[in-house]
Amino acid sequence: MVEPTGNEIENETIVEEREELMVSPFANGKPCLRTAHFLKPTLSSIHEPIPDLFPLSPSSLHYSFCPEQWPLKVSFAGWSNPKKAWLFWIDILRPVYQPIWEKAGIFEAIMSSTYSTKRYYNLVIGLAEKWNPGTNTFIFPWGETTISLEDVLILGGYSVVGFPVTFSGDSQELREAQDKLVTEHKNIRGGTWRKIFLTEWMDYFIGSGRDIEHEAFLSWWLTRFVFQDSVGFICKRVFPIACLLARGQVVALGPAVLASIYRDLTLLKETIADSTKYKSAEFDDCVSKVTLCSPMNLVQLWAWERFPALQPKPNVIQEFDPRSARWNSVKFVKVENVRMVLDSAGDTFGWRPYAKVVNSRQCLEFYEKEEWVSIDRNLIKELVSFALCLRPSELVGLGPGCIEQYLPHRVTMQFGIDQDVPSHVARSNKSLEIAWNNYLRPINGGKLYIPSRFFRSDVTVRYLEWWKKVSMLVQQDVIKGIVQRKRSSRKRPRQIPWVKAKKGENEASIPPGFLPKLITVKPEPFIDELEPEAFEVSKQKGNVTTRPVGHDNCFLVKAQGHSSSMADTGGSVKMKFSMTPAQKAIDIKDQSEETERVRREAIESEFECSMYGKDNISKNGESSSTFEVNMIASTLEVRVAMA
């Protein structure tokens, strides 16, 4: 791949202004010819070939969205909530060192570490399903988005300007401070070759008054909340960064944090895809495991800021509180199917949450009016940061070889700028030095366009046609995966954990007249004794046909020979049950006992619908009570036929 030449970089402009036919991507309005602004680079024609951007296609994912039941175990090592000892240490040092933290641009980041974020596992997994490692963006049916440098700057408080995280310092003072940290690290080890627990490090330095307590404090913060490496151990690689920050030097933590998040989202997506291999009985004991060391809580905060259907009630924050204080210890909104919510959120997605006035400090001042700002040496730090958020670049992380590509021109509506067809950007990642020079290359172009916070961006007609081609490729891949995928033979849990009801409330998934409580299903003895031909197609009257009625919908059991108005979109699997004398001896005349048994089975089937969705019921045009009667009647007829 050819890298940009020096002349191309020197003449590079970030925003381009031109007249185009524009249209809203979510409203059925007519195209309008107007002056629009775009992030470069863009394609000149939609007829240019679409590059292979989907190394992990949607067809490689699980058919049904039930992450708790997947053979998948995720450890969020970098998702850290504060302990009392950490809060106490901040209270000790803040009166003395807050001016230095503000000078180094880490005050909000340190204060953000005092807040807790309750993890919504299904939301993180649902977002990871949509992650595209080829572009480092989320691909939804309605559009393309990503977590950007602007997000880590505002939600995390991490600076996007400053020294690279790989810079170790060149002054004698910095080297001496680093040597002192290494010496104290050896003292704590006691001459042994072992790692130092974070708790040991804190106990040794907290309130000690040592001359490098501040550097030790920052080393602990960087290890625990920013660059988690070895789980639970202090990381010596952060010592140079801690020494720089302790002297008020600004370090570009933002791009390094974002690079680690991109890396972990790709790792999680790969692990989810890998877990689909363990769906048959021969892999019952196999589980795909992954440990994520980046601050993935920022991904959840990003989603809470932008998806109203998933957004909990935020806290009321004070003028100088960090943005993340809005979500401190709030209870997440649990939805029935996160995947469906994400897929249908196009017209409600919050493209520019930070342009809204939460308090007087949260709305960026330069968002107040539309203007072109001259680019010179007097450009304020906030505008330099905004320019870096808008420009494609390479992100340099702290880990070995951690370089990720940043492509904001694919998600320009997140910055209040119109969207055109994004062009390919060549990589500049042959080394850490080359990648960092690419990130911090001079900001040229004469002027920088700043959109008003009231402006609502659109897409070009060309982009709308291009996106239809992209989304069609994704949809075809999903359908292909559904048709080719075999149903898992894993046993379902005997409890139905997805049925939960709050005291005093009615649940839509519970039939009228029944109590909203957790039911333990006791399977009949003959259910666990499936014959080898249980999944073979048969025409005997006693067979039961299980048909999937659509993506993420429940499987309704019907007796063969009874018609069903539901569309059979996923084929059929027939299960043959062997009868035992106990079942054959059922007294059909005992109507009260049999009716109660059948009614319980109808409840259990309805509970399964609460997990997979209720669309199949509404498609029949039946009310919940009609569905209940039909299910009871059908199940009773099955038992009569089997007797």
C-alpha positions as CSV (number, residue, x, y, z in Angstrom):
1,M,0.0,0.0,0.0
2,V,1.4,3.4,-1.0
3,E,1.8,5.9,1.8
4,P,0.9,9.6,1.4
5,T,3.7,11.7,0.1
6,G,5.1,14.8,1.8
7,N,3.4,17.1,-0.6
8,E,0.0,15.4,-0.1
9,I,0.3,15.8,3.7
10,E,1.4,19.4,3.3
11,N,-1.6,20.3,1.1
12,E,-4.0,18.2,3.1
13,T,-7.3,19.9,4.1
14,I,-9.7,18.4,6.7
15,V,-13.0,19.8,5.6
16,E,-14.2,20.3,2.0
17,E,-17.1,22.7,1.0
18,R,-19.1,22.1,-2.2
19,E,-22.7,22.1,-3.5
20,E,-24.3,18.6,-3.5
21,L,-27.8,17.0,-3.6
22,M,-28.4,16.2,0.1
23,V,-31.1,14.1,1.7
24,S,-31.9,12.9,5.2
25,P,-31.0,9.3,5.7
26,F,-34.0,8.6,7.9
27,A,-36.8,10.7,6.5
28,N,-38.5,10.2,3.1
29,G,-37.8,13.7,2.1
30,K,-36.9,15.0,-1.4
31,P,-33.2,15.7,-2.2
32,C,-32.2,19.3,-1.8
33,L,-29.3,21.1,-3.6
34,R,-27.3,23.1,-1.0
35,T,-23.8,24.0,0.1
36,A,-22.5,21.1,2.2
37,H,-19.3,20.3,4.2
38,F,-17.5,17.0,4.1
39,L,-14.6,15.3,5.8
40,K,-11.9,14.2,3.4
41,P,-11.2,11.9,1.7
42,T,-14.3,11.0,-0.2
43,L,-15.0,8.9,-3.3
44,S,-15.6,10.6,-6.6
45,S,-18.1,7.9,-7.7
46,I,-20.2,5.2,-6.2
47,H,-19.1,2.9,-9.1
48,E,-15.7,2.5,-7.5
49,P,-15.5,-1.0,-6.0
50,I,-16.4,-1.5,-2.4
51,P,-13.3,-2.9,-0.6
52,D,-13.5,-6.1,1.5
53,L,-14.4,-4.4,4.8
54,F,-15.9,-7.3,6.6
55,P,-13.3,-9.8,7.7
56,L,-15.8,-11.2,10.3
57,S,-19.2,-11.3,8.7
58,P,-22.5,-11.3,10.5
59,S,-23.2,-14.9,9.4
60,S,-20.4,-16.0,11.8
61,L,-22.4,-14.9,14.8
62,H,-25.0,-16.7,17.0
63,Y,-28.5,-17.1,15.6
64,S,-30.3,-16.1,18.8
65,F,-29.2,-13.3,21.0
66,C,-28.8,-15.0,24.4
67,P,-25.2,-14.1,25.5
68,E,-25.6,-15.7,28.9
69,Q,-26.2,-19.1,27.3
70,W,-23.4,-18.9,24.8
71,P,-20.2,-20.9,25.4
72,L,-18.4,-17.6,26.0
73,K,-16.6,-16.2,29.1
74,V,-15.5,-12.5,29.0
75,S,-13.3,-11.0,31.8
76,F,-13.3,-7.2,31.9
77,A,-10.0,-6.6,33.5
78,G,-9.9,-2.9,32.5
79,W,-13.4,-2.2,33.7
80,S,-12.5,-0.7,37.1
81,N,-14.8,0.7,39.8
82,P,-13.2,2.7,42.6
83,K,-12.4,1.3,46.1
84,K,-12.5,3.3,49.3
85,A,-8.7,3.3,49.6
86,W,-8.4,4.9,46.2
87,L,-10.9,7.6,47.0
88,F,-9.0,8.3,50.2
89,W,-5.7,8.6,48.4
90,I,-7.2,11.1,46.0
91,D,-8.5,13.1,48.9
92,I,-5.0,13.2,50.4
93,L,-3.2,14.4,47.3
94,R,-5.9,16.6,45.5
95,P,-5.4,19.7,47.6
96,V,-1.7,19.8,46.7
97,Y,-1.6,18.4,43.2
98,Q,-4.9,19.5,41.5
99,P,-3.2,22.5,39.7
100,I,-0.6,20.0,38.3
101,W,-3.4,17.6,37.2
102,E,-5.2,20.4,35.4
103,K,-2.0,21.6,33.7
104,A,-1.3,18.0,32.5
105,G,-4.9,17.6,31.3
106,I,-5.7,14.7,33.6
107,F,-7.8,16.2,36.3
108,E,-11.2,15.2,34.8
109,A,-9.8,11.7,34.0
110,I,-8.7,11.2,37.6
111,M,-12.0,12.4,38.9
112,S,-13.8,10.1,36.5
113,S,-12.0,7.2,38.2
114,T,-14.0,8.0,41.3
115,Y,-17.3,7.0,39.6
116,S,-18.8,3.5,39.2
117,T,-20.4,2.1,36.0
118,K,-22.7,-0.9,36.4
119,R,-21.9,-3.2,33.6
120,Y,-24.7,-4.2,31.2
121,Y,-23.1,-7.4,29.7
122,N,-25.7,-7.9,27.0
123,L,-25.2,-4.3,25.7
124,V,-21.4,-4.7,25.4
125,I,-21.8,-8.0,23.6
126,G,-24.5,-6.6,21.4
127,L,-22.2,-3.7,20.3
128,A,-19.3,-6.1,19.8
129,E,-21.4,-8.1,17.4
130,K,-21.7,-5.0,15.2
131,W,-18.0,-4.2,15.3
132,N,-16.2,-4.3,12.0
133,P,-12.4,-4.8,12.4
134,G,-11.8,-3.7,8.8
135,T,-12.9,-0.1,9.5
136,N,-12.9,0.1,13.3
137,T,-16.6,1.1,13.2
138,F,-20.0,-0.3,14.2
139,I,-22.0,-1.5,11.2
140,F,-25.8,-1.2,11.9
141,P,-28.5,-1.8,9.3
142,W,-29.2,1.9,9.4
143,G,-25.7,3.3,9.3
144,E,-22.1,3.3,10.4
145,T,-20.9,4.8,13.7
146,T,-17.9,4.4,16.1
147,I,-16.4,5.5,19.4
148,S,-14.2,8.4,18.5
149,L,-11.4,10.6,19.9
150,E,-14.1,13.1,20.8
151,D,-15.8,10.4,23.0
152,V,-12.6,9.5,24.9
153,L,-11.9,13.2,25.3
154,I,-15.3,14.1,26.8
155,L,-16.4,10.8,28.5
156,G,-12.9,9.8,29.8
157,G,-11.2,13.1,30.1
158,Y,-8.2,11.9,28.2
159,S,-6.2,14.5,26.2
160,V,-5.7,13.9,22.5
161,V,-2.7,16.2,22.2
162,G,0.7,16.0,23.9
163,F,3.7,13.6,24.1
164,P,3.1,10.1,22.8
165,V,2.8,7.4,25.5
166,T,5.9,5.8,24.1
167,F,8.0,8.9,25.1
168,S,10.3,8.2,28.0
169,G,11.6,11.7,28.6
170,D,15.1,13.1,27.9
171,S,15.8,15.2,31.0
172,Q,18.0,14.1,33.9
173,E,15.1,14.9,36.3
174,L,12.8,12.5,34.6
175,R,15.4,9.7,34.5
176,E,16.1,10.1,38.2
177,A,12.4,9.9,39.1
178,Q,12.0,6.8,37.0
179,D,15.0,5.2,38.6
180,K,13.5,5.9,42.1
181,L,10.3,4.2,41.1
182,V,12.2,1.1,39.8
183,T,14.2,1.1,43.1
184,E,11.1,1.2,45.3
185,H,9.6,-1.5,43.1
186,K,12.6,-3.7,43.9
187,N,12.3,-2.9,47.6
188,I,8.7,-4.0,47.7
189,R,9.6,-7.3,46.0
190,G,12.1,-8.0,48.7
191,G,14.8,-9.2,46.3
192,T,12.5,-11.8,44.7
193,W,11.5,-11.9,41.0
194,R,7.8,-11.5,41.3
195,K,5.1,-9.0,40.3
196,I,3.8,-6.4,42.7
197,F,0.1,-6.4,43.5
198,L,-1.7,-3.1,43.1
199,T,-2.8,-3.4,46.8
200,E,0.9,-3.8,47.9
201,W,1.9,-0.7,45.9
202,M,-0.9,1.4,47.4
203,D,-0.3,0.2,51.0
204,Y,3.4,1.0,50.6
205,F,3.0,4.6,49.3
206,I,-0.4,5.9,50.5
207,G,0.1,8.7,53.0
208,S,3.8,7.9,53.3
209,G,5.0,11.4,52.3
210,R,7.8,9.9,50.2
211,D,9.3,12.2,47.6
212,I,7.9,10.1,44.8
213,E,4.4,9.4,46.3
214,H,2.8,11.5,43.6
215,E,4.6,9.5,40.8
216,A,3.6,6.3,42.6
217,F,0.0,7.6,42.8
218,L,-0.1,8.3,39.1
219,S,1.5,4.9,38.3
220,W,-1.3,3.2,40.2
221,W,-4.0,5.2,38.4
222,L,-2.5,4.6,35.0
223,T,-2.2,0.8,35.7
224,R,-5.7,0.4,37.2
225,F,-7.8,2.7,35.1
226,V,-6.0,3.5,31.9
227,F,-3.5,0.9,30.8
228,Q,-4.4,-2.3,32.6
229,D,-1.7,-4.9,31.6
230,S,-1.2,-7.7,34.1
231,V,-4.4,-8.2,36.0
232,G,-4.0,-6.9,39.5
233,F,-0.3,-6.0,39.2
234,I,1.5,-2.7,38.9
235,C,2.8,-2.1,35.4
236,K,6.4,-0.7,35.1
237,R,5.8,0.5,31.6
238,V,3.7,3.4,32.9
239,F,6.5,4.8,35.0
240,P,7.8,7.2,32.3
241,I,4.3,8.5,31.7
242,A,3.7,9.0,35.4
243,C,6.8,11.0,35.7
244,L,5.9,13.3,32.8
245,L,2.4,13.9,34.2
246,A,3.7,14.6,37.7
247,R,5.6,17.5,36.2
248,G,2.6,19.0,34.4
249,Q,3.6,17.7,31.0
250,V,0.6,16.8,28.7
251,V,0.6,13.2,27.3
252,A,-1.8,12.1,24.6
253,L,-3.6,9.4,26.5
254,G,-6.7,9.7,24.3
255,P,-5.4,8.0,21.2
256,A,-3.7,5.3,23.2
257,V,-6.9,4.5,25.1
258,L,-8.9,4.5,21.9
259,A,-6.4,2.2,20.3
260,S,-6.7,-0.3,23.1
261,I,-10.5,-0.1,22.9
262,Y,-10.4,-0.8,19.2
263,R,-8.1,-3.7,19.8
264,D,-10.3,-5.2,22.4
265,L,-13.5,-4.8,20.4
266,T,-11.9,-6.7,17.6
267,L,-10.7,-9.4,20.0
268,L,-14.1,-9.7,21.5
269,K,-15.8,-9.9,18.1
270,E,-13.3,-12.7,17.1
271,T,-14.0,-14.6,20.3
272,I,-17.8,-14.3,19.8
273,A,-17.4,-15.7,16.3
274,D,-15.2,-18.5,17.6
275,S,-17.7,-19.5,20.3
276,T,-20.2,-20.4,17.5
277,K,-18.1,-23.5,16.9
278,Y,-19.0,-25.0,20.2
279,K,-22.8,-25.4,19.7
280,S,-23.1,-29.2,19.3
281,A,-23.1,-31.9,21.9
282,E,-19.5,-32.9,21.2
283,F,-18.4,-29.5,22.4
284,D,-20.6,-29.2,25.5
285,D,-17.6,-28.5,27.8
286,C,-15.8,-26.1,25.5
287,V,-16.0,-22.3,26.2
288,S,-14.3,-19.4,24.4
289,K,-12.6,-17.2,26.9
290,V,-11.2,-13.7,26.5
291,T,-9.7,-11.0,28.8
292,L,-10.2,-7.4,27.9
293,C,-7.7,-4.9,29.4
294,S,-9.0,-1.7,28.0
295,P,-11.5,0.6,29.8
296,M,-14.5,-0.9,28.1
297,N,-16.8,1.0,30.4
298,L,-16.3,3.9,27.9
299,V,-18.0,1.8,25.2
300,Q,-21.1,1.5,27.5
301,L,-21.1,5.2,28.3
302,W,-20.9,5.9,24.6
303,A,-24.0,3.8,24.0
304,W,-25.9,5.4,26.9
305,E,-25.2,8.8,25.4
306,R,-26.5,7.9,22.0
307,F,-29.3,5.2,22.3
308,P,-32.4,6.6,24.1
309,A,-34.0,3.1,24.4
310,L,-31.0,1.9,26.4
311,Q,-30.4,5.1,28.3
312,P,-30.9,5.0,32.1
313,K,-32.0,8.1,34.0
314,P,-28.9,10.2,34.3
315,N,-27.8,12.0,37.4
316,V,-28.0,15.8,37.8
317,I,-24.4,17.0,37.8
318,Q,-22.8,20.1,39.0
319,E,-21.1,22.7,36.7
320,F,-17.5,21.4,37.1
321,D,-18.3,17.7,37.3
322,P,-16.9,15.4,34.5
323,R,-19.4,14.2,31.9
324,S,-19.1,10.6,33.2
325,A,-20.7,11.8,36.5
326,R,-24.1,11.6,34.8
327,W,-23.9,7.8,34.8
328,N,-22.3,7.3,38.2
329,S,-23.9,4.1,39.8
330,V,-27.1,4.4,37.7
331,K,-29.2,1.3,37.1
332,F,-29.1,0.2,33.5
333,V,-32.2,-0.4,31.5
334,K,-32.6,-4.1,30.8
335,V,-34.3,-4.8,27.5
336,E,-35.5,-8.1,26.2
337,N,-33.3,-8.2,23.1
338,V,-30.4,-5.7,22.8
339,R,-29.7,-6.8,19.3
340,M,-33.1,-5.8,18.1
341,V,-32.9,-2.5,19.9
342,L,-29.6,-1.6,18.2
343,D,-30.8,-2.7,14.8
344,S,-33.9,-0.5,15.0
345,A,-32.4,2.6,16.5
346,G,-31.6,4.6,13.3
347,D,-34.0,7.5,13.6
348,T,-33.5,7.9,17.3
349,F,-29.7,7.6,17.4
350,G,-28.0,10.6,19.1
351,W,-25.4,11.7,16.6
352,R,-24.2,14.7,18.6
353,P,-24.9,14.3,22.3
354,Y,-22.1,16.6,23.4
355,A,-23.7,19.5,21.4
356,K,-26.5,19.5,23.9
357,V,-26.4,21.7,27.0
358,V,-26.2,19.4,30.0
359,N,-24.7,22.1,32.1
360,S,-22.8,25.3,31.2
361,R,-19.5,23.4,30.9
362,Q,-20.5,20.4,28.9
363,C,-21.4,22.2,25.6
364,L,-18.2,23.0,23.8
365,E,-17.9,26.7,23.4
366,F,-16.9,26.6,19.7
367,Y,-20.1,24.7,18.9
368,E,-22.2,27.8,19.5
369,K,-22.1,29.1,15.9
370,E,-21.1,28.0,12.5
371,E,-17.7,29.5,11.4
372,W,-14.4,29.0,9.6
373,V,-11.5,29.4,11.9
374,S,-8.0,30.3,10.7
375,I,-5.4,27.7,11.3
376,D,-2.2,29.2,12.8
377,R,0.1,28.9,15.7
378,N,-2.4,30.8,17.9
379,L,-5.1,28.1,17.5
380,I,-6.4,27.2,20.9
381,K,-5.9,23.7,22.4
382,E,-9.6,22.9,22.2
383,L,-9.7,23.6,18.4
384,V,-6.5,21.6,17.8
385,S,-8.1,18.7,19.7
386,F,-11.3,19.1,17.6
387,A,-9.2,19.1,14.4
388,L,-7.5,15.8,15.4
389,C,-10.9,14.3,16.1
390,L,-11.9,15.0,12.5
391,R,-8.8,13.7,10.7
392,P,-8.0,10.1,9.7
393,S,-4.8,8.9,11.4
394,E,-3.0,6.1,13.1
395,L,-3.5,5.6,16.9
396,V,-0.5,4.5,18.9
397,G,-1.2,2.4,22.0
398,L,1.0,1.5,24.9
399,G,1.3,-2.3,24.2
400,P,3.8,-3.8,21.8
401,G,2.7,-3.1,18.2
402,C,-0.6,-1.6,19.3
403,I,-1.4,0.6,16.3
404,E,-5.0,1.0,15.1
405,Q,-6.5,3.1,12.3
406,Y,-8.8,5.9,13.0
407,L,-11.4,6.8,10.3
408,P,-13.7,9.6,11.3
409,H,-14.6,10.5,7.7
410,R,-16.8,7.4,7.8
411,V,-18.9,8.8,10.6
412,T,-19.0,12.5,9.9
413,M,-22.5,13.0,11.2
414,Q,-21.2,12.4,14.7
415,F,-19.3,15.7,14.4
416,G,-22.2,17.7,12.8
417,I,-20.7,17.4,9.3
418,D,-22.4,16.0,6.2
419,Q,-21.6,12.5,5.0
420,D,-20.4,11.5,1.6
421,V,-19.0,8.2,0.3
422,P,-15.8,7.6,2.3
423,S,-12.7,6.8,0.5
424,H,-9.9,4.3,1.4
425,V,-7.1,5.6,3.6
426,A,-3.6,4.1,3.2
427,R,-2.0,2.8,6.4
428,S,1.1,4.4,8.0
429,N,1.8,1.7,10.6
430,K,5.2,0.3,9.6
431,S,6.6,1.4,13.0
432,L,5.5,3.3,16.1
433,E,7.4,6.3,15.0
434,I,5.8,6.4,11.6
435,A,2.4,6.0,13.1
436,W,2.9,8.7,15.6
437,N,4.2,11.1,13.0
438,N,1.1,10.4,11.0
439,Y,-1.2,11.2,14.0
440,L,0.5,14.5,14.9
441,R,1.3,15.7,11.3
442,P,0.8,19.5,10.9
443,I,-2.8,20.8,10.6
444,N,-2.9,22.5,7.3
445,G,-5.5,23.8,4.9
446,G,-5.7,27.5,6.0
447,K,-9.1,27.2,7.8
448,L,-11.0,24.8,9.9
449,Y,-14.8,24.5,9.6
450,I,-16.8,24.5,12.9
451,P,-20.5,23.4,12.6
452,S,-23.1,24.9,14.8
453,R,-24.5,22.7,17.5
454,F,-28.0,23.3,16.1
455,F,-27.1,22.0,12.6
456,R,-28.5,18.7,11.5
457,S,-26.3,17.0,9.0
458,D,-27.5,15.0,6.0
459,V,-26.0,12.5,3.5
460,T,-25.5,12.9,-0.3
461,V,-27.7,11.1,-2.7
462,R,-24.6,9.3,-3.8
463,Y,-23.9,8.1,-0.3
464,L,-27.5,6.8,0.2
465,E,-27.2,4.7,-2.9
466,W,-23.7,3.4,-1.8
467,W,-25.0,2.5,1.6
468,K,-27.9,0.5,0.1
469,K,-25.2,-1.6,-1.6
470,V,-23.2,-2.1,1.6
471,S,-26.3,-2.9,3.7
472,M,-27.5,-5.4,1.1
473,L,-24.2,-7.2,1.3
474,V,-24.6,-7.5,5.0
475,Q,-28.2,-8.6,4.9
476,Q,-27.4,-11.3,2.3
477,D,-24.6,-12.6,4.5
478,V,-27.0,-12.7,7.5
479,I,-29.6,-14.7,5.5
480,K,-26.9,-17.0,4.3
481,G,-25.7,-17.7,7.8
482,I,-29.3,-18.4,9.0
483,V,-30.0,-20.9,6.2
484,Q,-26.7,-22.8,6.6
485,R,-26.7,-22.9,10.4
486,K,-27.8,-26.0,12.2
487,R,-29.7,-25.7,15.5
488,S,-27.7,-26.4,18.6
489,S,-28.3,-29.6,20.5
490,R,-27.3,-28.0,23.8
491,K,-29.8,-28.6,26.6
492,R,-31.6,-25.6,27.8
493,P,-31.4,-24.8,31.5
494,R,-34.2,-26.1,33.6
495,Q,-34.9,-22.7,35.0
496,I,-36.1,-19.9,32.8
497,P,-33.9,-17.0,34.0
498,W,-35.0,-14.5,31.4
499,V,-38.5,-14.3,32.9
500,K,-38.4,-11.6,35.6
501,A,-41.1,-9.4,37.0
502,K,-41.1,-6.5,39.4
503,K,-43.3,-6.6,42.3
504,G,-46.7,-5.1,41.6
505,E,-46.2,-4.9,37.9
506,N,-47.6,-6.8,35.0
507,E,-45.4,-8.4,32.4
508,A,-46.3,-8.4,28.8
509,S,-44.7,-11.9,28.4
510,I,-47.0,-13.5,31.0
511,P,-50.5,-14.7,29.9
512,P,-53.5,-12.9,31.5
513,G,-54.6,-14.4,34.8
514,F,-51.2,-15.9,35.9
515,L,-48.8,-14.7,38.5
516,P,-45.6,-13.0,37.4
517,K,-43.0,-15.3,39.0
518,L,-40.0,-17.4,38.1
519,I,-41.0,-20.9,37.2
520,T,-38.8,-24.0,37.5
521,V,-39.4,-26.4,34.6
522,K,-39.3,-30.0,35.6
523,P,-38.9,-31.9,32.3
524,E,-40.8,-35.1,31.8
525,P,-38.7,-38.3,32.1
526,F,-39.2,-39.2,28.4
527,I,-37.8,-35.8,27.2
528,D,-34.3,-36.7,28.3
529,E,-34.4,-40.0,26.6
530,L,-34.2,-39.0,22.9
531,E,-33.6,-41.7,20.4
532,P,-30.8,-41.4,17.9
533,E,-33.4,-40.7,15.2
534,A,-34.9,-37.9,17.2
535,F,-33.9,-35.3,14.7
536,E,-34.8,-37.3,11.6
537,V,-37.7,-36.3,9.4
538,S,-40.6,-38.7,10.0
539,K,-44.3,-38.8,9.1
540,Q,-45.6,-40.6,12.1
541,K,-48.6,-39.0,13.9
542,G,-46.8,-38.9,17.2
543,N,-44.0,-36.6,16.0
544,V,-43.8,-33.0,17.0
545,T,-42.5,-30.4,14.6
546,T,-40.5,-27.4,15.9
547,R,-40.4,-24.5,13.5
548,P,-38.4,-21.3,13.8
549,V,-40.7,-18.4,12.7
550,G,-38.1,-15.8,12.2
551,H,-34.9,-14.3,13.5
552,D,-34.8,-14.2,17.3
553,N,-38.4,-15.5,17.6
554,C,-39.6,-18.3,19.7
555,F,-40.1,-21.9,18.5
556,L,-43.8,-22.9,18.7
557,V,-44.6,-26.6,19.1
558,K,-47.5,-27.8,17.0
559,A,-48.9,-31.3,16.4
560,Q,-48.2,-32.5,12.9
561,G,-51.3,-32.2,10.8
562,H,-52.5,-29.0,12.4
563,S,-52.1,-25.9,10.2
564,S,-50.1,-22.9,11.2
565,S,-50.2,-19.4,9.6
566,M,-46.7,-18.6,10.6
567,A,-44.0,-18.3,7.9
568,D,-41.5,-21.1,8.0
569,T,-38.3,-19.2,7.4
570,G,-35.7,-21.5,9.0
571,G,-36.6,-25.1,8.0
572,S,-38.0,-27.6,10.4
573,V,-36.6,-30.1,12.9
574,K,-38.7,-33.0,14.0
575,M,-38.2,-34.6,17.4
576,K,-39.5,-38.1,18.1
577,F,-40.3,-38.8,21.8
578,S,-40.3,-42.4,23.1
579,M,-43.4,-43.1,25.2
580,T,-43.1,-44.7,28.7
581,P,-45.8,-46.6,30.5
582,A,-46.3,-43.7,32.8
583,Q,-47.3,-41.4,29.9
584,K,-49.6,-44.1,28.3
585,A,-51.4,-44.5,31.6
586,I,-52.6,-40.9,31.8
587,D,-56.2,-40.8,32.7
588,I,-57.8,-38.5,30.1
589,K,-61.0,-38.5,32.0
590,D,-59.4,-36.7,34.9
591,Q,-60.0,-33.3,33.3
592,S,-59.0,-31.1,36.2
593,E,-55.5,-32.6,36.6
594,E,-54.8,-32.8,32.8
595,T,-56.1,-29.3,32.2
596,E,-53.8,-27.9,34.9
597,R,-50.8,-29.7,33.4
598,V,-51.5,-28.5,29.9
599,R,-52.0,-24.9,31.2
600,R,-48.6,-25.0,32.8
601,E,-47.0,-26.1,29.5
602,A,-48.8,-23.3,27.7
603,I,-47.2,-20.9,30.3
604,E,-43.8,-22.3,29.7
605,S,-44.2,-21.9,25.9
606,E,-45.3,-18.4,26.4
607,F,-42.2,-17.7,28.6
608,E,-40.0,-18.9,25.8
609,C,-41.7,-16.4,23.6
610,S,-40.7,-13.7,26.0
611,M,-37.1,-14.5,25.3
612,Y,-37.2,-14.9,21.5
613,G,-39.8,-12.2,20.8
614,K,-43.5,-11.9,20.4
615,D,-43.7,-10.9,16.7
616,N,-44.8,-14.4,15.8
617,I,-48.0,-14.0,17.9
618,S,-48.9,-10.6,16.4
619,K,-48.4,-11.9,12.9
620,N,-51.2,-14.4,13.4
621,G,-53.5,-11.6,14.3
622,E,-54.4,-13.3,17.6
623,S,-54.7,-11.6,21.0
624,S,-52.7,-13.0,23.9
625,S,-55.8,-14.8,25.3
626,T,-56.7,-16.4,21.9
627,F,-53.1,-17.6,21.6
628,E,-53.3,-19.1,25.1
629,V,-56.5,-21.0,24.3
630,N,-55.0,-22.3,21.0
631,M,-51.8,-23.4,22.6
632,I,-53.7,-25.3,25.4
633,A,-56.0,-26.9,22.8
634,S,-53.0,-27.9,20.6
635,T,-51.0,-29.3,23.4
636,L,-54.0,-31.3,24.7
637,E,-54.5,-32.8,21.2
638,V,-50.9,-33.8,21.1
639,R,-51.3,-35.7,24.4
640,V,-54.5,-37.4,23.2
641,A,-52.8,-38.4,19.9
642,M,-49.7,-39.8,21.8
643,A,-51.9,-41.7,24.2
